[in-house]
């Protein structure tokens, strides 16, 4: 690597010979080589993984896969329309509850929050991001599902909404902090009140960043399985939208469907799990790619 | 009112006014009052929900805590039929797989971060960092799917026997490779925590002041010596924080681990080929049949233990990373070289 050899030429030392300098040079080669191998391995794994899932899954993706109920036996055919419907319903519920709560916490942390309480809230939000999501599923299960003895889409949506809150909150806080103070000062100088300043000036200025945060949060919960297993369970049958009751019917979801297919004894369904996984994978990776492009994340950050 | 830098000072002065007085001033502008009230209400809801999660888990598992006592932690079997509940194999499985994953992922993650910060061609840095991050975006169930149908069979036929042949003298690789088991779960976890470890190590290494690097380069240090003596000592606290955060992820990982850990309790042994349980896999496997009463309570106690474990690791990690954040300013010489903390590059052999 040219990086490694560059230093040698402008050295103040005489031509480098001897054990000491040999060791230094070997250390450079060794470190460059090893770290390159590590980074290469990580990226190689990702490409292999995406390629493998795509190769296994793509042959099962057709129109039926998006419009039919899951196959009940080894017959093949069928699809995951139930899972798509359920995922959509639960993500909407989760967004309706989780996004306002998360945004409010973000606004609080960026605009009002000072002192001990703000530190506590920030710390809690940070900690919440790292907790295993199954804990939230367990919470909803014991509070709602177990007493009523019905798994439901609402319970699933609630569990997902708790998971969304910290992601949305931190994203909102971060982008609101990037809005220049002069914008707020200008609004106040024009007679704007606090609420108007925040709602009409600061939040709109940070709009794209906040939307980005929401997308990330949605992409994250779209792949959650464990909390949904305990709250919405899964469902083999498609429920027409007009007959859908979110409070008493178990709903399917794409990650849940993958898990159920995995436990299936039929090879066809196991392969369909890869097809569903491919859909999820593409969705999640494309979202994070878009987010990265939108936030200009591919520019080299100065250091 | 303390919205902006402008009004900050006025807000400070007002703290002398009574609480009621401030409320009265705010009430003159009902819009602001409502807005602030709404925000505080939402924040309160979130705080109550968090407290509620902890409280519900403690309260609902109290029956199991009082009935089973310490035997819950030391008992081998989680067996509702015989009314005995214990999670020793689950705690063992959780800790062993997570520790294994951390030990393996830490050097790889730090190495990848070093490459991304220092060695990678400038133009490739951000795209490569994105690709590593993208591994974190793979849903757990998709990793588990691959783990169960591709990786576990490979481990049974190729990986396991190879380890046994070459490292079989170690107590970790005794017994029969079964495919699923602690080793497979640990390796899957390694992949899953690698991105977060890399991301945080990279972040803290980017925070190291340029002057630190330049100083060592000016002394004639090689690229590696700069990393070894200026970057790593400066970043080690943050890297440790990232490692602990990654450990927390590994401890709580559910679906992928459940799919490949085997879910069969064996006698506790150092062999990683054994199948086992993790705390989260016990919950996933048992909650379906859990009848109200002691059974349900025992499942929740497993969740409570998981919560406490991950809470401790997360708080520890956040404290370490926060310390790193406040460390940005230059605080004297770094490194542990021979002279005054800066490594002595000029020393020639024999001098």
Interface residues (C-beta under 8 A of the other chain):
Chain A: X1 X3 X4 X7 X11 X12 X13 X18 X19 X20 X24 X25 X27 X28 X30 X31 X32 X34 X35 X36 X37 X38 X39 X41 X42 X43 X45 X46 X49 X52 X53 X100 X101 X104 X105 X107 X108 X111 X112 X114 X121 X123 X124 X125 X126 X127 X128 X130 X131 X132 X133 X134 X135 X136 X138 X139 X141 X142 X143 X146 X162 X165 X169 X181 X184 X185 X188 X193 X194 X195 X196 X197 X198 X199 X219 X222 X223 X224 X225 X226 X229 X230 X255 X258 X259 X262 X270 X273 X274 X277 X280 X281 X284 X285 X288 X289 X292 X297 X298 X299 X300 X301 X303
Chain B: X1 X2 X3 X4 X5 X6 X7 X29 X31 X32 X34 X35 X36 X38 X39 X40 X42 X43 X45 X46 X47 X49 X50 X52 X53 X56 X57 X60 X107 X108 X111 X112 X114 X115 X116 X117 X119 X120 X122 X123 X125 X126 X127 X128 X130 X131 X132 X133 X134 X135 X137 X138 X139 X140 X141 X142 X144 X145 X146 X148 X149 X150 X191 X194 X195 X198 X206 X210 X217 X220 X221 X222 X223 X224 X225 X227 X228 X245 X248 X249 X251 X252 X253 X254 X255 X259 X280 X283 X284 X287 X290 X292 X296 X299 X300 X303 X306 X307 X310 X311 X313 X314 X315 X317 X318 X347 X348 X349
